[in-house]
Amino acid sequence: MNSAAAAAANNNMDCCRTCLTVRSLRLSAEAIWHIDDSMLQDIKRYYKIQINERDKKTTWMCEKCIQNVILWRERLKMALKNQLVIDWLAEKAASQCKNKPQP
């Protein structure tokens, strides 16, 4: 058992659900939901875990792991916006090819 896992066991699962840290600022699943009700769904999508308040597992998330989800959200939004630009450029290129006279 590594030191993080041992610390988690010693602290009755009072650690971050994803990285097992016990020393940083942590938020419970309930607190996360009250701040942003879609965050728990995004945590599930990003980390592939489901945090449920009735879990016997830890329901805490550290600030760093929550920030990772927020950053992922921002990057996802940017990628979707960029895809609109790529689609527009592709349409423009296709349109120019159609209108170009054949030799």
N, C-alpha and C positions, 0 to 999 in steps of 0.2 A: 504494500500500500504506500503510495507516495505521500509526501508531507501535506499536500493540500487535501487529499482524501482523509488522512488521519485527523487533520484539523476539523474537517467537516463532521466527522464522526464524533469528535470530542465536543463540538458545539451544537449537538442535536440538530444537525442539518440547518444551522443558521448561517448558510453560505449562499453564494451566487449559484443559481441552478446550472449555468453554463460553464463557468470557469472555476468554480469552487472557492473563490476568494472570500475571506472573512473579515478583511481589514479595511475595506473601502465602504463608501456610502452605498447602501442597498435600499431597494424599494420592494415592497411586497406586491404580489399579483394584484391584490385589491387596490393598493395605492396607484399602481400603474394604470389599472382600468379607470380609476377616477380621474387621472390626469388626461388620459387619451384612450378611449374605449376601443380603438382599433389596434392599439399597440400589442395586445396579447395575440391577436391574429397575425400581426406582422412578425412577432417573435416566433410564432409557430412556423410561418413561411420561411423565415431567415435561418433559424437554428434547427428546424425540423423537430421541435419539441412542443408539447402542449403543457402549459402551466395551468393548473386548476386549483382553486383555493381549498378544495376538499382533498387534495393530494396528500399522501403520506410522505411525499418527497418535499424537498425544500421548494418554497414558492417565491424565494427572493431572487432578485436580479441586481447585479452591481451596476454602478453608473457607467463604467466602461462598456459593458455588454449592451446596455440600453443605448448608449451613444452609437455603437456599431449598427444597431437597427435603424436609428435615425439617419445616420450617414448612408446606409443602404437605401433608405426611402428616397433621399435626395438624389442619389446616383440613378436610381430607377426612374425618377421623374425626368432627370436630364436625358437619360437614354431614350425615353419615350418622345421627348421634344426633338431630340436629334434625329430620331427615326422619321419624324414628319419632314424634316429638311431633306434627308436622304431620299425619301419617297418623292418629294417635289423635284429634286435634282434628276432623279431617274426618269420621271415623267417628262421633264424638259428635254433631256437627252434623247428619249425615244421620239418625242415630237419633232425635234430637229432632224433626226435620221429619216423620218417619214417625209419631211418637207424638202430634203436635200435632193437635188436632181441627180438621176443616175447617169453615169457617163456612157 
